[in-house]
Amino acid sequence: MPVLLLILLAGVLAYFIWRHRSSSLSRDCRWRQDRARGVWRCAACGGEIPGTGHGPPRLCLKNHS
Ligand SMILES: [Zn+2]
């Protein structure tokens, strides 16, 4: 019985770690439009993507080394 409880606990822990990682990933990126230069700049990682005018990019350059 205690073994089952341990497995359940590990599963819950893994779920919370996964949730924390995925939520912090999207929160990291803060795109700001630099109209003067025509680019989107990420305030979190400093990444730059040429502006298209369709809204901020969804990806973070921090994850693409
Ligand atoms: Zn970023």
PDB file of the backbone (N, CA, C, O) and the ligand in Angstrom, with CONECT records:
HET     ZN  A 101       1
ATOM      1  N   MET A   1       0.812  -1.229   0.000  1.00  0.00           N
ATOM      2  CA  MET A   1       0.000   0.000   0.000  1.00  0.00           C
ATOM      3  C   MET A   1       0.841   1.272   0.000  1.00  0.00           C
ATOM      4  O   MET A   1       0.555   2.192  -0.766  1.00  0.00           O
ATOM      5  N   PRO A   2       1.879   1.346   0.849  1.00  0.00           N
ATOM      6  CA  PRO A   2       2.731   2.554   0.825  1.00  0.00           C
ATOM      7  C   PRO A   2       3.430   2.763  -0.510  1.00  0.00           C
ATOM      8  O   PRO A   2       3.721   3.901  -0.879  1.00  0.00           O
ATOM      9  N   VAL A   3       3.708   1.675  -1.247  1.00  0.00           N
ATOM     10  CA  VAL A   3       4.378   1.805  -2.545  1.00  0.00           C
ATOM     11  C   VAL A   3       3.463   2.519  -3.534  1.00  0.00           C
ATOM     12  O   VAL A   3       3.910   3.371  -4.301  1.00  0.00           O
ATOM     13  N   LEU A   4       2.184   2.167  -3.509  1.00  0.00           N
ATOM     14  CA  LEU A   4       1.222   2.821  -4.393  1.00  0.00           C
ATOM     15  C   LEU A   4       1.136   4.311  -4.103  1.00  0.00           C
ATOM     16  O   LEU A   4       1.036   5.142  -5.006  1.00  0.00           O
ATOM     17  N   LEU A   5       1.178   4.621  -2.814  1.00  0.00           N
ATOM     18  CA  LEU A   5       1.091   6.018  -2.402  1.00  0.00           C
ATOM     19  C   LEU A   5       2.302   6.803  -2.912  1.00  0.00           C
ATOM     20  O   LEU A   5       2.180   7.955  -3.328  1.00  0.00           O
ATOM     21  N   LEU A   6       3.473   6.155  -2.871  1.00  0.00           N
ATOM     22  CA  LEU A   6       4.702   6.804  -3.340  1.00  0.00           C
ATOM     23  C   LEU A   6       4.625   7.103  -4.833  1.00  0.00           C
ATOM     24  O   LEU A   6       5.030   8.172  -5.290  1.00  0.00           O
ATOM     25  N   ILE A   7       4.091   6.124  -5.591  1.00  0.00           N
ATOM     26  CA  ILE A   7       3.975   6.300  -7.042  1.00  0.00           C
ATOM     27  C   ILE A   7       3.024   7.450  -7.354  1.00  0.00           C
ATOM     28  O   ILE A   7       3.281   8.262  -8.243  1.00  0.00           O
ATOM     29  N   LEU A   8       1.934   7.507  -6.617  1.00  0.00           N
ATOM     30  CA  LEU A   8       0.955   8.573  -6.810  1.00  0.00           C
ATOM     31  C   LEU A   8       1.576   9.935  -6.507  1.00  0.00           C
ATOM     32  O   LEU A   8       1.358  10.908  -7.228  1.00  0.00           O
ATOM     33  N   LEU A   9       2.352   9.982  -5.429  1.00  0.00           N
ATOM     34  CA  LEU A   9       3.007  11.223  -5.022  1.00  0.00           C
ATOM     35  C   LEU A   9       4.008  11.684  -6.083  1.00  0.00           C
ATOM     36  O   LEU A   9       4.094  12.871  -6.396  1.00  0.00           O
ATOM     37  N   ALA A  10       4.759  10.728  -6.630  1.00  0.00           N
ATOM     38  CA  ALA A  10       5.748  11.048  -7.658  1.00  0.00           C
ATOM     39  C   ALA A  10       5.057  11.587  -8.905  1.00  0.00           C
ATOM     40  O   ALA A  10       5.560  12.498  -9.562  1.00  0.00           O
ATOM     41  N   GLY A  11       3.909  11.019  -9.219  1.00  0.00           N
ATOM     42  CA  GLY A  11       3.156  11.468 -10.381  1.00  0.00           C
ATOM     43  C   GLY A  11       2.656  12.891 -10.216  1.00  0.00           C
ATOM     44  O   GLY A  11       2.740  13.699 -11.141  1.00  0.00           O
ATOM     45  N   VAL A  12       2.140  13.190  -9.043  1.00  0.00           N
ATOM     46  CA  VAL A  12       1.644  14.539  -8.757  1.00  0.00           C
ATOM     47  C   VAL A  12       2.784  15.547  -8.815  1.00  0.00           C
ATOM     48  O   VAL A  12       2.634  16.648  -9.344  1.00  0.00           O
ATOM     49  N   LEU A  13       3.935  15.147  -8.256  1.00  0.00           N
ATOM     50  CA  LEU A  13       5.109  16.018  -8.245  1.00  0.00           C
ATOM     51  C   LEU A  13       5.583  16.305  -9.672  1.00  0.00           C
ATOM     52  O   LEU A  13       5.905  17.442 -10.020  1.00  0.00           O
ATOM     53  N   ALA A  14       5.619  15.252 -10.483  1.00  0.00           N
ATOM     54  CA  ALA A  14       6.055  15.407 -11.871  1.00  0.00           C
ATOM     55  C   ALA A  14       5.102  16.332 -12.631  1.00  0.00           C
ATOM     56  O   ALA A  14       5.532  17.126 -13.467  1.00  0.00           O
ATOM     57  N   TYR A  15       3.817  16.221 -12.334  1.00  0.00           N
ATOM     58  CA  TYR A  15       2.823  17.055 -12.998  1.00  0.00           C
ATOM     59  C   TYR A  15       3.041  18.537 -12.657  1.00  0.00           C
ATOM     60  O   TYR A  15       2.959  19.404 -13.527  1.00  0.00           O
ATOM     61  N   PHE A  16       3.315  18.802 -11.390  1.00  0.00           N
ATOM     62  CA  PHE A  16       3.512  20.189 -10.967  1.00  0.00           C
ATOM     63  C   PHE A  16       4.797  20.767 -11.550  1.00  0.00           C
ATOM     64  O   PHE A  16       4.844  21.938 -11.926  1.00  0.00           O
ATOM     65  N   ILE A  17       5.843  19.938 -11.623  1.00  0.00           N
ATOM     66  CA  ILE A  17       7.110  20.392 -12.212  1.00  0.00           C
ATOM     67  C   ILE A  17       6.902  20.699 -13.695  1.00  0.00           C
ATOM     68  O   ILE A  17       7.401  21.702 -14.204  1.00  0.00           O
ATOM     69  N   TRP A  18       6.156  19.823 -14.385  1.00  0.00           N
ATOM     70  CA  TRP A  18       5.893  20.030 -15.805  1.00  0.00           C
ATOM     71  C   TRP A  18       5.080  21.301 -16.015  1.00  0.00           C
ATOM     72  O   TRP A  18       5.353  22.080 -16.928  1.00  0.00           O
ATOM     73  N   ARG A  19       4.071  21.506 -15.156  1.00  0.00           N
ATOM     74  CA  ARG A  19       3.218  22.688 -15.286  1.00  0.00           C
ATOM     75  C   ARG A  19       4.020  23.966 -15.054  1.00  0.00           C
ATOM     76  O   ARG A  19       3.855  24.961 -15.760  1.00  0.00           O
ATOM     77  N   HIS A  20       4.900  23.913 -14.040  1.00  0.00           N
ATOM     78  CA  HIS A  20       5.711  25.084 -13.713  1.00  0.00           C
ATOM     79  C   HIS A  20       6.646  25.427 -14.864  1.00  0.00           C
ATOM     80  O   HIS A  20       6.832  26.598 -15.195  1.00  0.00           O
ATOM     81  N   ARG A  21       7.235  24.395 -15.475  1.00  0.00           N
ATOM     82  CA  ARG A  21       8.183  24.614 -16.565  1.00  0.00           C
ATOM     83  C   ARG A  21       7.475  25.180 -17.785  1.00  0.00           C
ATOM     84  O   ARG A  21       7.987  26.091 -18.435  1.00  0.00           O
ATOM     85  N   SER A  22       6.302  24.645 -18.097  1.00  0.00           N
ATOM     86  CA  SER A  22       5.597  25.091 -19.301  1.00  0.00           C
ATOM     87  C   SER A  22       5.040  26.496 -19.120  1.00  0.00           C
ATOM     88  O   SER A  22       4.972  27.265 -20.079  1.00  0.00           O
ATOM     89  N   SER A  23       4.637  26.839 -17.883  1.00  0.00           N
ATOM     90  CA  SER A  23       4.066  28.153 -17.660  1.00  0.00           C
ATOM     91  C   SER A  23       5.154  29.222 -17.624  1.00  0.00           C
ATOM     92  O   SER A  23       4.941  30.349 -18.070  1.00  0.00           O
ATOM     93  N   SER A  24       6.325  28.862 -17.088  1.00  0.00           N
ATOM     94  CA  SER A  24       7.410  29.836 -17.024  1.00  0.00           C
ATOM     95  C   SER A  24       7.989  30.082 -18.406  1.00  0.00           C
ATOM     96  O   SER A  24       8.564  31.136 -18.675  1.00  0.00           O
ATOM     97  N   LEU A  25       7.828  29.088 -19.285  1.00  0.00           N
ATOM     98  CA  LEU A  25       8.356  29.208 -20.638  1.00  0.00           C
ATOM     99  C   LEU A  25       7.634  30.301 -21.405  1.00  0.00           C
ATOM    100  O   LEU A  25       8.264  31.105 -22.092  1.00  0.00           O
ATOM    101  N   SER A  26       6.297  30.333 -21.287  1.00  0.00           N
ATOM    102  CA  SER A  26       5.528  31.319 -22.026  1.00  0.00           C
ATOM    103  C   SER A  26       5.611  32.687 -21.355  1.00  0.00           C
ATOM    104  O   SER A  26       5.468  33.722 -22.006  1.00  0.00           O
ATOM    105  N   ARG A  27       5.844  32.674 -20.048  1.00  0.00           N
ATOM    106  CA  ARG A  27       5.887  33.929 -19.317  1.00  0.00           C
ATOM    107  C   ARG A  27       7.202  34.674 -19.563  1.00  0.00           C
ATOM    108  O   ARG A  27       7.285  35.891 -19.402  1.00  0.00           O
ATOM    109  N   ASP A  28       8.230  33.908 -19.959  1.00  0.00           N
ATOM    110  CA  ASP A  28       9.548  34.509 -20.146  1.00  0.00           C
ATOM    111  C   ASP A  28       9.578  35.539 -21.258  1.00  0.00           C
ATOM    112  O   ASP A  28      10.329  36.512 -21.196  1.00  0.00           O
ATOM    113  N   CYS A  29       8.762  35.322 -22.272  1.00  0.00           N
ATOM    114  CA  CYS A  29       8.865  36.150 -23.454  1.00  0.00           C
ATOM    115  C   CYS A  29       7.976  37.385 -23.358  1.00  0.00           C
ATOM    116  O   CYS A  29       6.764  37.303 -23.156  1.00  0.00           O
ATOM    117  N   ARG A  30       8.628  38.521 -23.509  1.00  0.00           N
ATOM    118  CA  ARG A  30       7.883  39.781 -23.500  1.00  0.00           C
ATOM    119  C   ARG A  30       8.267  40.578 -24.730  1.00  0.00           C
ATOM    120  O   ARG A  30       9.249  41.320 -24.736  1.00  0.00           O
ATOM    121  N   TRP A  31       7.477  40.409 -25.759  1.00  0.00           N
ATOM    122  CA  TRP A  31       7.786  41.071 -27.020  1.00  0.00           C
ATOM    123  C   TRP A  31       7.292  42.504 -27.015  1.00  0.00           C
ATOM    124  O   TRP A  31       6.151  42.806 -26.663  1.00  0.00           O
ATOM    125  N   ARG A  32       8.199  43.367 -27.419  1.00  0.00           N
ATOM    126  CA  ARG A  32       7.858  44.785 -27.556  1.00  0.00           C
ATOM    127  C   ARG A  32       8.172  45.191 -28.983  1.00  0.00           C
ATOM    128  O   ARG A  32       9.224  44.851 -29.524  1.00  0.00           O
ATOM    129  N   GLN A  33       7.242  45.925 -29.587  1.00  0.00           N
ATOM    130  CA  GLN A  33       7.456  46.343 -30.962  1.00  0.00           C
ATOM    131  C   GLN A  33       8.316  47.595 -31.020  1.00  0.00           C
ATOM    132  O   GLN A  33       8.020  48.610 -30.390  1.00  0.00           O
ATOM    133  N   ASP A  34       9.389  47.493 -31.794  1.00  0.00           N
ATOM    134  CA  ASP A  34      10.253  48.646 -32.020  1.00  0.00           C
ATOM    135  C   ASP A  34       9.920  49.203 -33.395  1.00  0.00           C
ATOM    136  O   ASP A  34      10.481  48.786 -34.408  1.00  0.00           O
ATOM    137  N   ARG A  35       9.005  50.143 -33.405  1.00  0.00           N
ATOM    138  CA  ARG A  35       8.498  50.648 -34.681  1.00  0.00           C
ATOM    139  C   ARG A  35       9.570  51.388 -35.474  1.00  0.00           C
ATOM    140  O   ARG A  35       9.573  51.358 -36.705  1.00  0.00           O
ATOM    141  N   ALA A  36      10.471  52.045 -34.768  1.00  0.00           N
ATOM    142  CA  ALA A  36      11.506  52.819 -35.446  1.00  0.00           C
ATOM    143  C   ALA A  36      12.397  51.922 -36.299  1.00  0.00           C
ATOM    144  O   ALA A  36      12.844  52.312 -37.378  1.00  0.00           O
ATOM    145  N   ARG A  37      12.649  50.703 -35.794  1.00  0.00           N
ATOM    146  CA  ARG A  37      13.532  49.786 -36.516  1.00  0.00           C
ATOM    147  C   ARG A  37      12.750  48.690 -37.224  1.00  0.00           C
ATOM    148  O   ARG A  37      13.326  47.908 -37.980  1.00  0.00           O
ATOM    149  N   GLY A  38      11.448  48.626 -36.987  1.00  0.00           N
ATOM    150  CA  GLY A  38      10.618  47.632 -37.656  1.00  0.00           C
ATOM    151  C   GLY A  38      10.860  46.220 -37.184  1.00  0.00           C
ATOM    152  O   GLY A  38      10.787  45.285 -37.982  1.00  0.00           O
ATOM    153  N   VAL A  39      11.145  46.038 -35.910  1.00  0.00           N
ATOM    154  CA  VAL A  39      11.389  44.698 -35.377  1.00  0.00           C
ATOM    155  C   VAL A  39      10.626  44.495 -34.071  1.00  0.00           C
ATOM    156  O   VAL A  39      10.241  45.450 -33.398  1.00  0.00           O
ATOM    157  N   TRP A  40      10.420  43.212 -33.732  1.00  0.00           N
ATOM    158  CA  TRP A  40       9.890  42.841 -32.419  1.00  0.00           C
ATOM    159  C   TRP A  40      11.070  42.474 -31.542  1.00  0.00           C
ATOM    160  O   TRP A  40      11.907  41.654 -31.920  1.00  0.00           O
ATOM    161  N   ARG A  41      11.134  43.084 -30.370  1.00  0.00           N
ATOM    162  CA  ARG A  41      12.247  42.814 -29.480  1.00  0.00           C
ATOM    163  C   ARG A  41      11.740  42.183 -28.188  1.00  0.00           C
ATOM    164  O   ARG A  41      10.764  42.650 -27.600  1.00  0.00           O
ATOM    165  N   CYS A  42      12.415  41.109 -27.750  1.00  0.00           N
ATOM    166  CA  CYS A  42      12.010  40.430 -26.529  1.00  0.00           C
ATOM    167  C   CYS A  42      12.743  41.042 -25.349  1.00  0.00           C
ATOM    168  O   CYS A  42      13.973  41.046 -25.299  1.00  0.00           O
ATOM    169  N   ALA A  43      11.971  41.559 -24.397  1.00  0.00           N
ATOM    170  CA  ALA A  43      12.569  42.213 -23.238  1.00  0.00           C
ATOM    171  C   ALA A  43      13.192  41.198 -22.289  1.00  0.00           C
ATOM    172  O   ALA A  43      14.031  41.555 -21.463  1.00  0.00           O
ATOM    173  N   ALA A  44      12.790  39.942 -22.402  1.00  0.00           N
ATOM    174  CA  ALA A  44      13.281  38.923 -21.481  1.00  0.00           C
ATOM    175  C   ALA A  44      14.628  38.364 -21.918  1.00  0.00           C
ATOM    176  O   ALA A  44      15.537  38.222 -21.100  1.00  0.00           O
ATOM    177  N   CYS A  45      14.763  38.044 -23.220  1.00  0.00           N
ATOM    178  CA  CYS A  45      15.991  37.391 -23.679  1.00  0.00           C
ATOM    179  C   CYS A  45      16.757  38.235 -24.679  1.00  0.00           C
ATOM    180  O   CYS A  45      17.873  37.876 -25.054  1.00  0.00           O
ATOM    181  N   GLY A  46      16.183  39.353 -25.123  1.00  0.00           N
ATOM    182  CA  GLY A  46      16.900  40.234 -26.035  1.00  0.00           C
ATOM    183  C   GLY A  46      16.849  39.793 -27.486  1.00  0.00           C
ATOM    184  O   GLY A  46      17.564  40.338 -28.327  1.00  0.00           O
ATOM    185  N   GLY A  47      16.009  38.807 -27.787  1.00  0.00           N
ATOM    186  CA  GLY A  47      15.894  38.322 -29.155  1.00  0.00           C
ATOM    187  C   GLY A  47      15.169  39.328 -30.034  1.00  0.00           C
ATOM    188  O   GLY A  47      14.319  40.084 -29.562  1.00  0.00           O
ATOM    189  N   GLU A  48      15.513  39.330 -31.320  1.00  0.00           N
ATOM    190  CA  GLU A  48      14.879  40.252 -32.251  1.00  0.00           C
ATOM    191  C   GLU A  48      14.371  39.511 -33.467  1.00  0.00           C
ATOM    192  O   GLU A  48      15.055  38.656 -34.031  1.00  0.00           O
ATOM    193  N   ILE A  49      13.131  39.864 -33.868  1.00  0.00           N
ATOM    194  CA  ILE A  49      12.531  39.266 -35.055  1.00  0.00           C
ATOM    195  C   ILE A  49      11.937  40.399 -35.889  1.00  0.00           C
ATOM    196  O   ILE A  49      11.243  41.264 -35.356  1.00  0.00           O
ATOM    197  N   PRO A  50      12.211  40.396 -37.208  1.00  0.00           N
ATOM    198  CA  PRO A  50      11.648  41.448 -38.061  1.00  0.00           C
ATOM    199  C   PRO A  50      10.143  41.534 -37.918  1.00  0.00           C
ATOM    200  O   PRO A  50       9.457  40.514 -37.992  1.00  0.00           O
ATOM    201  N   GLY A  51       9.615  42.736 -37.712  1.00  0.00           N
ATOM    202  CA  GLY A  51       8.193  42.928 -37.487  1.00  0.00           C
ATOM    203  C   GLY A  51       7.368  42.677 -38.730  1.00  0.00           C
ATOM    204  O   GLY A  51       7.751  43.054 -39.837  1.00  0.00           O
ATOM    205  N   THR A  52       6.228  42.032 -38.528  1.00  0.00           N
ATOM    206  CA  THR A  52       5.336  41.762 -39.651  1.00  0.00           C
ATOM    207  C   THR A  52       4.038  42.551 -39.513  1.00  0.00           C
ATOM    208  O   THR A  52       3.295  42.692 -40.484  1.00  0.00           O
ATOM    209  N   GLY A  53       3.761  43.059 -38.333  1.00  0.00           N
ATOM    210  CA  GLY A  53       2.550  43.832 -38.132  1.00  0.00           C
ATOM    211  C   GLY A  53       1.357  42.987 -37.752  1.00  0.00           C
ATOM    212  O   GLY A  53       0.257  43.514 -37.590  1.00  0.00           O
ATOM    213  N   HIS A  54       1.551  41.668 -37.602  1.00  0.00           N
ATOM    214  CA  HIS A  54       0.445  40.776 -37.259  1.00  0.00           C
ATOM    215  C   HIS A  54       0.433  40.419 -35.784  1.00  0.00           C
ATOM    216  O   HIS A  54      -0.237  39.465 -35.388  1.00  0.00           O
ATOM    217  N   GLY A  55       1.153  41.158 -34.972  1.00  0.00           N
ATOM    218  CA  GLY A  55       1.211  40.838 -33.555  1.00  0.00           C
ATOM    219  C   GLY A  55       2.549  40.249 -33.174  1.00  0.00           C
ATOM    220  O   GLY A  55       3.356  39.905 -34.038  1.00  0.00           O
ATOM    221  N   PRO A  56       2.786  40.131 -31.873  1.00  0.00           N
ATOM    222  CA  PRO A  56       4.073  39.632 -31.382  1.00  0.00           C
ATOM    223  C   PRO A  56       4.282  38.159 -31.716  1.00  0.00           C
ATOM    224  O   PRO A  56       3.319  37.397 -31.802  1.00  0.00           O
ATOM    225  N   PRO A  57       5.535  37.757 -31.902  1.00  0.00           N
ATOM    226  CA  PRO A  57       5.847  36.343 -32.167  1.00  0.00           C
ATOM    227  C   PRO A  57       5.509  35.482 -30.965  1.00  0.00           C
ATOM    228  O   PRO A  57       5.451  35.963 -29.833  1.00  0.00           O
ATOM    229  N   ARG A  58       5.289  34.205 -31.227  1.00  0.00           N
ATOM    230  CA  ARG A  58       4.922  33.298 -30.130  1.00  0.00           C
ATOM    231  C   ARG A  58       6.111  32.535 -29.586  1.00  0.00           C
ATOM    232  O   ARG A  58       6.038  31.920 -28.522  1.00  0.00           O
ATOM    233  N   LEU A  59       7.203  32.579 -30.321  1.00  0.00           N
ATOM    234  CA  LEU A  59       8.352  31.798 -29.864  1.00  0.00           C
ATOM    235  C   LEU A  59       9.345  32.681 -29.116  1.00  0.00           C
ATOM    236  O   LEU A  59       9.333  33.907 -29.230  1.00  0.00           O
ATOM    237  N   CYS A  60      10.194  32.024 -28.356  1.00  0.00           N
ATOM    238  CA  CYS A  60      11.239  32.751 -27.644  1.00  0.00           C
ATOM    239  C   CYS A  60      12.586  32.311 -28.187  1.00  0.00           C
ATOM    240  O   CYS A  60      12.876  31.119 -28.292  1.00  0.00           O
ATOM    241  N   LEU A  61      13.403  33.303 -28.530  1.00  0.00           N
ATOM    242  CA  LEU A  61      14.705  32.992 -29.112  1.00  0.00           C
ATOM    243  C   LEU A  61      15.648  32.368 -28.092  1.00  0.00           C
ATOM    244  O   LEU A  61      16.684  31.806 -28.447  1.00  0.00           O
ATOM    245  N   LYS A  62      15.273  32.475 -26.822  1.00  0.00           N
ATOM    246  CA  LYS A  62      16.121  31.913 -25.777  1.00  0.00           C
ATOM    247  C   LYS A  62      16.232  30.404 -25.918  1.00  0.00           C
ATOM    248  O   LYS A  62      17.220  29.798 -25.504  1.00  0.00           O
ATOM    249  N   ASN A  63      15.195  29.803 -26.513  1.00  0.00           N
ATOM    250  CA  ASN A  63      15.190  28.355 -26.645  1.00  0.00           C
ATOM    251  C   ASN A  63      15.813  27.888 -27.958  1.00  0.00           C
ATOM    252  O   ASN A  63      15.906  26.688 -28.219  1.00  0.00           O
ATOM    253  N   HIS A  64      16.242  28.851 -28.786  1.00  0.00           N
ATOM    254  CA  HIS A  64      16.874  28.488 -30.048  1.00  0.00           C
ATOM    255  C   HIS A  64      18.285  29.050 -30.072  1.00  0.00           C
ATOM    256  O   HIS A  64      18.516  30.179 -30.505  1.00  0.00           O
ATOM    257  N   SER A  65      19.207  28.252 -29.604  1.00  0.00           N
ATOM    258  CA  SER A  65      20.577  28.739 -29.521  1.00  0.00           C
ATOM    259  C   SER A  65      21.316  28.501 -30.836  1.00  0.00           C
ATOM    260  O   SER A  65      22.491  28.849 -30.955  1.00  0.00           O
TER     261      SER A  65
HETATM  262 ZN    ZN A 101      12.259  35.764 -25.409  1.00  0.00          ZN2+
END
